[in-house]
Amino acid sequence: MLYEKQGSYLQGKEDERDEIAVAMLAEGDSIKKIARVTKLSENDVRKLQAELASETTSA
């Protein structure tokens, strides 16, 4: 039970970091800066960037 609560908490933190990274991408911040601020890997930031670009072109 405790693990589930901790896992849920950690997932919430990851989602929050993703939202911050997407907002920073929209502002034109660099991948390196976003990775440094959010503690995401540069590869994860690039994946979010690709997802954002894909959503933009399909809308």
Biopython code that builds the backbone (N, CA, C, O; Angstrom):
import numpy as np
from Bio.PDB.StructureBuilder import StructureBuilder

atoms = [
    (1, "MET", "N", (0.820, -1.194, 0.000)),
    (1, "MET", "CA", (0.000, 0.000, 0.000)),
    (1, "MET", "C", (0.864, 1.258, 0.000)),
    (1, "MET", "O", (0.624, 2.183, -0.776)),
    (2, "LEU", "N", (1.858, 1.287, 0.863)),
    (2, "LEU", "CA", (2.743, 2.440, 0.927)),
    (2, "LEU", "C", (3.454, 2.640, -0.407)),
    (2, "LEU", "O", (3.610, 3.770, -0.868)),
    (3, "TYR", "N", (3.885, 1.541, -1.026)),
    (3, "TYR", "CA", (4.571, 1.632, -2.310)),
    (3, "TYR", "C", (3.668, 2.281, -3.359)),
    (3, "TYR", "O", (4.122, 3.112, -4.146)),
    (4, "GLU", "N", (2.402, 1.903, -3.365)),
    (4, "GLU", "CA", (1.470, 2.481, -4.329)),
    (4, "GLU", "C", (1.355, 3.982, -4.131)),
    (4, "GLU", "O", (1.341, 4.739, -5.101)),
    (5, "LYS", "N", (1.272, 4.414, -2.884)),
    (5, "LYS", "CA", (1.177, 5.841, -2.608)),
    (5, "LYS", "C", (2.443, 6.555, -3.043)),
    (5, "LYS", "O", (2.375, 7.628, -3.642)),
    (6, "GLN", "N", (3.597, 5.973, -2.749)),
    (6, "GLN", "CA", (4.853, 6.581, -3.162)),
    (6, "GLN", "C", (4.960, 6.596, -4.675)),
    (6, "GLN", "O", (5.393, 7.592, -5.255)),
    (7, "GLY", "N", (4.574, 5.514, -5.319)),
    (7, "GLY", "CA", (4.622, 5.447, -6.775)),
    (7, "GLY", "C", (3.721, 6.489, -7.403)),
    (7, "GLY", "O", (4.092, 7.127, -8.388)),
    (8, "SER", "N", (2.550, 6.660, -6.841)),
    (8, "SER", "CA", (1.613, 7.669, -7.318)),
    (8, "SER", "C", (2.199, 9.061, -7.149)),
    (8, "SER", "O", (2.076, 9.900, -8.041)),
    (9, "TYR", "N", (2.834, 9.309, -6.017)),
    (9, "TYR", "CA", (3.463, 10.596, -5.752)),
    (9, "TYR", "C", (4.568, 10.857, -6.763)),
    (9, "TYR", "O", (4.669, 11.952, -7.317)),
    (10, "LEU", "N", (5.394, 9.846, -6.999)),
    (10, "LEU", "CA", (6.491, 10.011, -7.944)),
    (10, "LEU", "C", (5.967, 10.233, -9.357)),
    (10, "LEU", "O", (6.535, 11.030, -10.104)),
    (11, "GLN", "N", (4.897, 9.546, -9.736)),
    (11, "GLN", "CA", (4.311, 9.747, -11.059)),
    (11, "GLN", "C", (3.809, 11.171, -11.193)),
    (11, "GLN", "O", (3.945, 11.785, -12.251)),
    (12, "GLY", "N", (3.231, 11.699, -10.129)),
    (12, "GLY", "CA", (2.765, 13.080, -10.142)),
    (12, "GLY", "C", (3.908, 14.048, -10.373)),
    (12, "GLY", "O", (3.764, 15.019, -11.116)),
    (13, "LYS", "N", (5.038, 13.791, -9.745)),
    (13, "LYS", "CA", (6.212, 14.644, -9.922)),
    (13, "LYS", "C", (6.710, 14.570, -11.366)),
    (13, "LYS", "O", (7.084, 15.592, -11.942)),
    (14, "GLU", "N", (6.717, 13.375, -11.954)),
    (14, "GLU", "CA", (7.155, 13.219, -13.340)),
    (14, "GLU", "C", (6.225, 13.981, -14.278)),
    (14, "GLU", "O", (6.684, 14.652, -15.202)),
    (15, "ASP", "N", (4.936, 13.879, -14.043)),
    (15, "ASP", "CA", (3.967, 14.589, -14.874)),
    (15, "ASP", "C", (4.180, 16.100, -14.773)),
    (15, "ASP", "O", (4.088, 16.820, -15.767)),
    (16, "GLU", "N", (4.461, 16.563, -13.567)),
    (16, "GLU", "CA", (4.695, 17.990, -13.345)),
    (16, "GLU", "C", (5.946, 18.446, -14.097)),
    (16, "GLU", "O", (5.957, 19.515, -14.708)),
    (17, "ARG", "N", (6.989, 17.634, -14.048)),
    (17, "ARG", "CA", (8.222, 17.984, -14.771)),
    (17, "ARG", "C", (7.963, 18.022, -16.274)),
    (17, "ARG", "O", (8.481, 18.894, -16.973)),
    (18, "ASP", "N", (7.164, 17.082, -16.772)),
    (18, "ASP", "CA", (6.834, 17.074, -18.201)),
    (18, "ASP", "C", (6.084, 18.349, -18.582)),
    (18, "ASP", "O", (6.365, 18.947, -19.620)),
    (19, "GLU", "N", (5.138, 18.763, -17.752)),
    (19, "GLU", "CA", (4.368, 19.981, -18.032)),
    (19, "GLU", "C", (5.269, 21.205, -18.049)),
    (19, "GLU", "O", (5.126, 22.078, -18.906)),
    (20, "ILE", "N", (6.189, 21.267, -17.110)),
    (20, "ILE", "CA", (7.129, 22.387, -17.065)),
    (20, "ILE", "C", (8.004, 22.371, -18.310)),
    (20, "ILE", "O", (8.242, 23.415, -18.917)),
    (21, "ALA", "N", (8.485, 21.192, -18.692)),
    (21, "ALA", "CA", (9.333, 21.076, -19.876)),
    (21, "ALA", "C", (8.582, 21.506, -21.137)),
    (21, "ALA", "O", (9.150, 22.198, -21.982)),
    (22, "VAL", "N", (7.332, 21.113, -21.274)),
    (22, "VAL", "CA", (6.531, 21.494, -22.441)),
    (22, "VAL", "C", (6.346, 23.010, -22.473)),
    (22, "VAL", "O", (6.437, 23.627, -23.534)),
    (23, "ALA", "N", (6.089, 23.607, -21.313)),
    (23, "ALA", "CA", (5.928, 25.063, -21.253)),
    (23, "ALA", "C", (7.227, 25.757, -21.642)),
    (23, "ALA", "O", (7.208, 26.764, -22.350)),
    (24, "MET", "N", (8.340, 25.227, -21.186)),
    (24, "MET", "CA", (9.634, 25.823, -21.522)),
    (24, "MET", "C", (9.937, 25.664, -23.016)),
    (24, "MET", "O", (10.492, 26.571, -23.637)),
    (25, "LEU", "N", (9.578, 24.524, -23.584)),
    (25, "LEU", "CA", (9.758, 24.323, -25.025)),
    (25, "LEU", "C", (8.943, 25.352, -25.801)),
    (25, "LEU", "O", (9.417, 25.916, -26.788)),
    (26, "ALA", "N", (7.718, 25.590, -25.348)),
    (26, "ALA", "CA", (6.850, 26.563, -26.011)),
    (26, "ALA", "C", (7.444, 27.967, -25.941)),
    (26, "ALA", "O", (7.216, 28.787, -26.830)),
    (27, "GLU", "N", (8.200, 28.241, -24.891)),
    (27, "GLU", "CA", (8.847, 29.547, -24.733)),
    (27, "GLU", "C", (10.150, 29.644, -25.530)),
    (27, "GLU", "O", (10.746, 30.716, -25.636)),
    (28, "GLY", "N", (10.583, 28.513, -26.088)),
    (28, "GLY", "CA", (11.793, 28.526, -26.903)),
    (28, "GLY", "C", (13.082, 28.282, -26.137)),
    (28, "GLY", "O", (14.168, 28.541, -26.654)),
    (29, "ASP", "N", (12.975, 27.783, -24.904)),
    (29, "ASP", "CA", (14.181, 27.485, -24.131)),
    (29, "ASP", "C", (14.926, 26.298, -24.741)),
    (29, "ASP", "O", (14.330, 25.446, -25.399)),
    (30, "SER", "N", (16.231, 26.259, -24.512)),
    (30, "SER", "CA", (17.057, 25.191, -25.078)),
    (30, "SER", "C", (16.821, 23.870, -24.351)),
    (30, "SER", "O", (16.408, 23.842, -23.192)),
    (31, "ILE", "N", (17.092, 22.786, -25.057)),
    (31, "ILE", "CA", (16.939, 21.449, -24.483)),
    (31, "ILE", "C", (17.857, 21.291, -23.274)),
    (31, "ILE", "O", (17.458, 20.715, -22.262)),
    (32, "LYS", "N", (19.078, 21.797, -23.375)),
    (32, "LYS", "CA", (20.010, 21.692, -22.241)),
    (32, "LYS", "C", (19.474, 22.412, -21.016)),
    (32, "LYS", "O", (19.560, 21.893, -19.903)),
    (33, "LYS", "N", (18.922, 23.606, -21.211)),
    (33, "LYS", "CA", (18.387, 24.365, -20.083)),
    (33, "LYS", "C", (17.196, 23.642, -19.465)),
    (33, "LYS", "O", (17.086, 23.552, -18.242)),
    (34, "ILE", "N", (16.311, 23.132, -20.305)),
    (34, "ILE", "CA", (15.124, 22.427, -19.820)),
    (34, "ILE", "C", (15.536, 21.190, -19.024)),
    (34, "ILE", "O", (14.983, 20.922, -17.957)),
    (35, "ALA", "N", (16.499, 20.446, -19.539)),
    (35, "ALA", "CA", (16.981, 19.256, -18.840)),
    (35, "ALA", "C", (17.573, 19.639, -17.485)),
    (35, "ALA", "O", (17.335, 18.958, -16.487)),
    (36, "ARG", "N", (18.331, 20.711, -17.449)),
    (36, "ARG", "CA", (18.955, 21.155, -16.198)),
    (36, "ARG", "C", (17.895, 21.572, -15.172)),
    (36, "ARG", "O", (17.984, 21.204, -14.001)),
    (37, "VAL", "N", (16.909, 22.328, -15.606)),
    (37, "VAL", "CA", (15.890, 22.855, -14.686)),
    (37, "VAL", "C", (14.944, 21.756, -14.201)),
    (37, "VAL", "O", (14.611, 21.701, -13.017)),
    (38, "THR", "N", (14.512, 20.885, -15.110)),
    (38, "THR", "CA", (13.503, 19.876, -14.760)),
    (38, "THR", "C", (14.093, 18.573, -14.245)),
    (38, "THR", "O", (13.376, 17.736, -13.697)),
    (39, "LYS", "N", (15.402, 18.401, -14.419)),
    (39, "LYS", "CA", (16.086, 17.151, -14.050)),
    (39, "LYS", "C", (15.677, 15.985, -14.952)),
    (39, "LYS", "O", (15.901, 14.826, -14.603)),
    (40, "LEU", "N", (15.084, 16.282, -16.100)),
    (40, "LEU", "CA", (14.815, 15.261, -17.105)),
    (40, "LEU", "C", (16.080, 15.084, -17.937)),
    (40, "LEU", "O", (16.924, 15.979, -17.984)),
    (41, "SER", "N", (16.214, 13.939, -18.591)),
    (41, "SER", "CA", (17.360, 13.764, -19.477)),
    (41, "SER", "C", (17.110, 14.563, -20.765)),
    (41, "SER", "O", (15.966, 14.855, -21.113)),
    (42, "GLU", "N", (18.183, 14.904, -21.452)),
    (42, "GLU", "CA", (18.023, 15.621, -22.717)),
    (42, "GLU", "C", (17.222, 14.780, -23.698)),
    (42, "GLU", "O", (16.449, 15.315, -24.494)),
    (43, "ASN", "N", (17.404, 13.468, -23.643)),
    (43, "ASN", "CA", (16.657, 12.578, -24.526)),
    (43, "ASN", "C", (15.157, 12.649, -24.227)),
    (43, "ASN", "O", (14.343, 12.672, -25.150)),
    (44, "ASP", "N", (14.792, 12.685, -22.952)),
    (44, "ASP", "CA", (13.377, 12.802, -22.579)),
    (44, "ASP", "C", (12.791, 14.130, -23.058)),
    (44, "ASP", "O", (11.647, 14.183, -23.508)),
    (45, "VAL", "N", (13.575, 15.190, -22.961)),
    (45, "VAL", "CA", (13.106, 16.500, -23.426)),
    (45, "VAL", "C", (12.907, 16.463, -24.944)),
    (45, "VAL", "O", (11.937, 17.023, -25.455)),
    (46, "ARG", "N", (13.808, 15.815, -25.655)),
    (46, "ARG", "CA", (13.658, 15.694, -27.119)),
    (46, "ARG", "C", (12.396, 14.907, -27.478)),
    (46, "ARG", "O", (11.701, 15.238, -28.439)),
    (47, "LYS", "N", (12.107, 13.869, -26.699)),
    (47, "LYS", "CA", (10.881, 13.088, -26.935)),
    (47, "LYS", "C", (9.643, 13.968, -26.746)),
    (47, "LYS", "O", (8.712, 13.922, -27.549)),
    (48, "LEU", "N", (9.643, 14.768, -25.680)),
    (48, "LEU", "CA", (8.522, 15.681, -25.449)),
    (48, "LEU", "C", (8.406, 16.689, -26.585)),
    (48, "LEU", "O", (7.305, 17.022, -27.023)),
    (49, "GLN", "N", (9.549, 17.170, -27.055)),
    (49, "GLN", "CA", (9.566, 18.122, -28.164)),
    (49, "GLN", "C", (8.957, 17.493, -29.416)),
    (49, "GLN", "O", (8.181, 18.136, -30.123)),
    (50, "ALA", "N", (9.308, 16.238, -29.687)),
    (50, "ALA", "CA", (8.760, 15.528, -30.848)),
    (50, "ALA", "C", (7.261, 15.314, -30.692)),
    (50, "ALA", "O", (6.513, 15.471, -31.657)),
    (51, "GLU", "N", (6.813, 14.960, -29.499)),
    (51, "GLU", "CA", (5.385, 14.791, -29.250)),
    (51, "GLU", "C", (4.635, 16.097, -29.449)),
    (51, "GLU", "O", (3.551, 16.117, -30.032)),
    (52, "LEU", "N", (5.207, 17.173, -28.969)),
    (52, "LEU", "CA", (4.595, 18.484, -29.106)),
    (52, "LEU", "C", (4.494, 18.879, -30.577)),
    (52, "LEU", "O", (3.468, 19.402, -31.012)),
    (53, "ALA", "N", (5.545, 18.633, -31.337)),
    (53, "ALA", "CA", (5.546, 18.934, -32.767)),
    (53, "ALA", "C", (4.515, 18.083, -33.498)),
    (53, "ALA", "O", (3.835, 18.561, -34.406)),
    (54, "SER", "N", (4.404, 16.827, -33.099)),
    (54, "SER", "CA", (3.442, 15.919, -33.720)),
    (54, "SER", "C", (2.010, 16.370, -33.442)),
    (54, "SER", "O", (1.160, 16.327, -34.332)),
    (55, "GLU", "N", (1.743, 16.803, -32.212)),
    (55, "GLU", "CA", (0.403, 17.290, -31.860)),
    (55, "GLU", "C", (0.075, 18.569, -32.618)),
    (55, "GLU", "O", (-1.067, 18.774, -33.028)),
    (56, "THR", "N", (1.058, 19.419, -32.803)),
    (56, "THR", "CA", (0.850, 20.688, -33.480)),
    (56, "THR", "C", (0.525, 20.481, -34.958)),
    (56, "THR", "O", (-0.336, 21.166, -35.509)),
    (57, "THR", "N", (1.212, 19.540, -35.598)),
    (57, "THR", "CA", (0.989, 19.313, -37.027)),
    (57, "THR", "C", (-0.292, 18.544, -37.294)),
    (57, "THR", "O", (-0.878, 18.671, -38.369)),
    (58, "SER", "N", (-0.737, 17.743, -36.324)),
    (58, "SER", "CA", (-1.953, 16.964, -36.531)),
    (58, "SER", "C", (-3.218, 17.734, -36.141)),
    (58, "SER", "O", (-4.327, 17.285, -36.429)),
    (59, "ALA", "N", (-3.062, 18.862, -35.503)),
    (59, "ALA", "CA", (-4.235, 19.637, -35.056)),
    (59, "ALA", "C", (-4.759, 20.551, -36.121)),
    (59, "ALA", "O", (-5.738, 21.264, -35.896)),
]
sb = StructureBuilder()
sb.init_structure("model")
sb.init_model(0)
sb.init_chain("A")
sb.init_seg("    ")
for serial, (resi, resn, name, xyz) in enumerate(atoms, 1):
    if name == "N":
        sb.init_residue(resn, " ", resi, " ")
    sb.init_atom(name, np.array(xyz, "f"), 0.0, 1.0, " ", f" {name:<3s}", serial, name[0])
structure = sb.get_structure()
